[in-house]
Amino acid sequence: DPGNPLPELFDEHLKNLKERITEATYLQVCRGLFNKDKTILSLLMCTSIARSAGEILEVEWQYFIRGTAFVASDLPEIPEDLSWVSTLQWGLVEALSRTVPAFKGLL
């Protein structure tokens, strides 16, 4: 029924429940953490929410948490105008442009 507001109310109710449960979980877990660890918990919860919503692609997440694992053993030579970039930095940029779709063609 197009005039039925129940599906919209249900969706709004679910959204509110998720927000409240997420907030309650964060507050309860934070009670037992040091301040430095609260930042890590915040990052993990935010990225988990963003990943579930499709805002962070799995390949982007994998690069973020394991970037150096994507560095190729046979790197292209560092261009002359980028001589200030370290070999590790160059490897990470090359891996980023090769593996994460948003950065294809970076090099």
GUDO-270026 format. One record per residue: y, x, z of N, C-alpha, C in turn; chain. Coordinates in nm, 3 decimals. Each point is the difference from the previous one (the first is absolute). Layout:
BEGIN
- Y;X;Z;Y;X;Z;Y;X;Z;A
...
//
This chain:
BEGIN
- -0.119;0.084;0.000;0.119;-0.084;0.000;0.125;0.089;0.000;A
- 0.083;-0.008;-0.104;0.118;0.087;-0.011;0.103;-0.022;0.110;A
- 0.006;-0.118;0.057;0.099;-0.027;0.104;-0.049;0.032;0.139;A
- -0.122;0.050;0.011;-0.059;0.028;0.130;0.052;0.134;0.055;A
- 0.069;-0.001;0.113;0.054;0.125;0.055;-0.102;0.081;0.080;A
- -0.121;-0.053;0.018;-0.099;0.068;0.085;-0.037;0.141;-0.048;A
- -0.026;0.022;-0.130;-0.033;0.138;-0.042;0.113;0.099;0.031;A
- 0.124;-0.041;-0.021;0.112;0.089;0.030;0.010;0.026;0.150;A
- -0.020;-0.103;0.081;0.002;0.016;0.146;-0.113;0.090;0.046;A
- -0.116;-0.019;-0.060;-0.116;0.083;0.034;0.026;0.147;-0.032;A
- 0.054;0.027;-0.119;0.031;0.138;-0.039;0.103;0.061;0.094;A
- 0.101;-0.077;0.037;0.103;0.049;0.092;-0.061;0.027;0.138;A
- -0.089;-0.089;0.043;-0.067;0.018;0.129;-0.085;0.127;0.000;A
- -0.075;0.024;-0.108;-0.081;0.121;-0.011;0.087;0.126;0.002;A
- 0.111;-0.005;-0.071;0.093;0.114;-0.003;0.051;0.029;0.140;A
- 0.039;-0.104;0.072;0.050;0.018;0.137;-0.109;0.054;0.092;A
- -0.122;-0.049;-0.016;-0.112;0.050;0.082;-0.024;0.148;-0.024;A
- -0.001;0.041;-0.128;-0.022;0.141;-0.032;0.109;0.088;0.061;A
- 0.124;-0.045;-0.010;0.111;0.077;0.056;-0.012;0.012;0.151;A
- -0.033;-0.109;0.068;-0.012;0.002;0.146;-0.117;0.085;0.046;A
- -0.113;-0.012;-0.070;-0.118;0.079;0.037;0.028;0.149;-0.023;A
- 0.066;0.032;-0.110;0.034;0.139;-0.029;0.093;0.055;0.107;A
- 0.101;-0.076;0.036;0.095;0.045;0.103;-0.070;0.015;0.135;A
- -0.083;-0.097;0.037;-0.071;0.007;0.129;-0.094;0.120;0.003;A
- -0.069;0.025;-0.112;-0.090;0.115;-0.007;0.078;0.130;0.018;A
- 0.111;0.011;-0.071;0.082;0.121;0.010;0.047;0.021;0.144;A
- 0.053;-0.104;0.062;0.053;0.012;0.137;-0.110;0.035;0.099;A
- -0.116;-0.062;-0.013;-0.109;0.029;0.094;-0.054;0.141;-0.017;A
- -0.017;0.043;-0.123;-0.052;0.136;-0.024;0.103;0.103;0.045;A
- 0.128;-0.027;-0.025;0.105;0.096;0.037;0.010;0.022;0.150;A
- -0.045;-0.094;0.077;0.006;0.016;0.146;-0.078;0.121;0.046;A
- -0.103;0.038;-0.075;-0.083;0.113;0.039;0.026;0.126;-0.079;A
- 0.109;0.004;-0.078;0.027;0.116;-0.084;0.123;0.077;0.045;A
- 0.001;0.129;-0.030;0.120;0.080;0.016;0.095;-0.035;-0.114;A
- 0.129;0.026;0.018;0.100;-0.033;-0.102;-0.032;0.062;-0.136;A
- -0.045;0.125;0.000;-0.030;0.067;-0.127;-0.112;-0.072;-0.075;A
- -0.091;-0.061;0.073;-0.112;-0.069;-0.063;0.038;-0.140;-0.048;A
- 0.104;-0.056;0.057;0.047;-0.133;-0.043;0.050;0.005;-0.145;A
- 0.059;0.112;-0.037;0.049;0.016;-0.137;-0.117;0.000;-0.098;A
- -0.107;0.067;0.036;-0.118;0.004;-0.086;-0.063;-0.139;-0.011;A
- -0.008;-0.071;0.114;-0.054;-0.136;-0.003;0.086;-0.088;-0.090;A
- 0.131;0.012;0.010;0.091;-0.079;-0.084;-0.025;0.029;-0.147;A
- -0.012;0.128;-0.034;-0.026;0.038;-0.139;-0.131;-0.061;-0.049;A
- -0.105;0.013;0.080;-0.131;-0.050;-0.041;0.000;-0.152;-0.015;A
- 0.066;-0.070;0.091;0.005;-0.146;-0.010;0.082;-0.044;-0.121;A
- 0.115;0.063;-0.020;0.086;-0.037;-0.114;-0.067;0.028;-0.133;A
- -0.063;0.116;-0.012;-0.066;0.032;-0.126;-0.122;-0.088;-0.022;A
- -0.067;-0.039;0.106;-0.114;-0.091;-0.014;0.046;-0.136;-0.051;A
- 0.109;-0.049;0.054;0.056;-0.128;-0.046;0.042;0.011;-0.146;A
- 0.068;0.108;-0.033;0.047;0.020;-0.138;-0.117;0.015;-0.097;A
- -0.105;0.068;0.043;-0.118;0.015;-0.085;-0.068;-0.134;-0.022;A
- -0.009;-0.081;0.104;-0.061;-0.133;-0.012;0.080;-0.089;-0.094;A
- 0.131;0.018;0.001;0.088;-0.081;-0.086;0.009;0.055;-0.142;A
- -0.064;0.115;-0.025;0.005;0.060;-0.133;0.128;0.076;-0.027;A
- 0.079;0.025;0.103;0.126;0.074;-0.016;-0.023;0.150;-0.007;A
- -0.111;0.046;0.057;-0.041;0.140;-0.009;-0.137;0.000;-0.066;A
- -0.011;0.065;-0.115;-0.127;0.008;-0.070;-0.094;0.097;0.071;A
- -0.129;-0.021;-0.016;-0.098;0.086;0.066;0.016;0.146;-0.043;A
- 0.028;0.024;-0.127;0.017;0.137;-0.048;0.123;0.065;0.064;A
- 0.105;-0.077;0.024;0.119;0.052;0.068;-0.032;0.036;0.145;A
- -0.076;-0.087;0.065;-0.038;0.024;0.139;-0.089;0.124;0.010;A
- -0.096;0.012;-0.091;-0.089;0.116;0.002;0.078;0.129;-0.022;A
- 0.098;-0.003;-0.091;0.081;0.119;-0.021;0.080;0.033;0.126;A
- 0.055;-0.102;0.064;0.081;0.021;0.121;-0.082;0.064;0.111;A
- -0.122;-0.047;0.021;-0.079;0.053;0.112;-0.083;0.123;-0.035;A
- -0.025;0.022;-0.130;-0.084;0.114;-0.039;0.060;0.076;-0.117;A
- 0.130;0.015;-0.005;0.068;0.058;-0.115;-0.057;0.132;-0.047;A
- -0.027;0.091;0.091;-0.048;0.132;-0.041;-0.139;-0.005;-0.062;A
- -0.076;-0.105;0.028;-0.134;-0.014;-0.060;0.008;-0.027;-0.149;A
- 0.115;-0.047;-0.048;0.017;-0.031;-0.141;0.054;0.117;-0.082;A
- 0.036;0.109;0.067;0.056;0.116;-0.070;-0.110;0.066;-0.083;A
- 0.029;0.016;-0.127;-0.097;0.060;-0.092;-0.010;0.150;0.025;A
- -0.117;0.055;-0.025;-0.018;0.144;0.019;0.063;0.078;-0.115;A
- 0.011;-0.060;-0.117;0.061;0.066;-0.115;0.135;-0.066;-0.033;A
- 0.100;0.035;0.079;0.134;-0.058;-0.016;0.071;0.054;-0.123;A
- 0.080;-0.084;-0.063;0.087;0.053;-0.106;0.103;0.093;0.063;A
- 0.048;0.091;-0.078;0.096;0.098;0.051;0.130;-0.069;0.041;A
- 0.060;0.049;0.108;0.127;-0.055;0.048;0.109;0.037;-0.100;A
- 0.076;-0.099;-0.049;0.108;0.030;-0.095;0.104;0.095;0.061;A
- 0.063;0.078;-0.085;0.099;0.100;0.044;0.112;-0.063;0.082;A
- 0.049;-0.117;-0.041;0.112;-0.062;0.071;-0.042;-0.060;0.134;A
- -0.130;0.001;0.031;-0.049;-0.048;0.130;-0.062;0.114;0.080;A
- 0.048;0.120;-0.020;-0.058;0.116;0.067;0.016;-0.006;0.152;A
- 0.091;-0.081;0.048;0.023;-0.015;0.144;-0.107;-0.086;0.067;A
- -0.083;-0.068;-0.079;-0.106;-0.086;0.053;-0.122;0.085;0.033;A
- -0.057;-0.022;0.118;-0.120;0.075;0.038;-0.120;-0.049;-0.081;A
- -0.106;0.078;0.000;-0.121;-0.037;-0.073;-0.059;-0.129;0.057;A
- 0.001;-0.016;0.133;-0.051;-0.122;0.061;0.084;-0.121;-0.042;A
- 0.132;0.015;0.005;0.088;-0.110;-0.041;-0.025;-0.036;-0.147;A
- -0.012;0.100;-0.084;-0.026;-0.024;-0.142;-0.132;-0.074;-0.018;A
- -0.102;0.042;0.074;-0.130;-0.065;-0.008;0.007;-0.146;0.043;A
- 0.076;-0.027;0.105;0.014;-0.138;0.048;0.076;-0.087;-0.100;A
- 0.104;0.056;-0.060;0.077;-0.075;-0.101;-0.087;-0.027;-0.122;A
- -0.076;0.099;-0.042;-0.088;-0.017;-0.116;-0.106;-0.106;0.031;A
- -0.058;0.005;0.120;-0.101;-0.100;0.039;0.061;-0.139;0.009;A
- 0.121;-0.008;0.050;0.070;-0.128;0.009;0.020;-0.060;-0.138;A
- 0.047;0.081;-0.094;0.025;-0.051;-0.135;-0.130;-0.036;-0.073;A
- -0.108;0.061;0.040;-0.130;-0.025;-0.064;-0.073;-0.120;0.060;A
- 0.019;-0.027;0.130;-0.083;-0.101;0.066;0.071;-0.130;0.034;A
- 0.129;0.002;0.026;0.070;-0.121;0.042;0.075;-0.060;-0.120;A
- -0.036;-0.122;-0.039;0.058;-0.060;-0.121;0.153;0.000;-0.002;A
- 0.064;-0.024;0.113;0.147;-0.006;0.002;0.064;0.135;-0.035;A
- -0.076;0.109;0.010;0.053;0.133;-0.026;-0.058;0.063;-0.127;A
- -0.069;-0.077;-0.082;-0.051;0.053;-0.127;0.118;0.046;-0.083;A
- -0.013;0.114;-0.064;0.106;0.051;-0.083;0.112;0.070;0.078;A
- -0.021;0.023;0.127;0.100;0.068;0.082;0.024;0.141;-0.051;A
- -0.106;0.064;-0.045;0.012;0.138;-0.050;0.013;0.001;-0.150;A
//
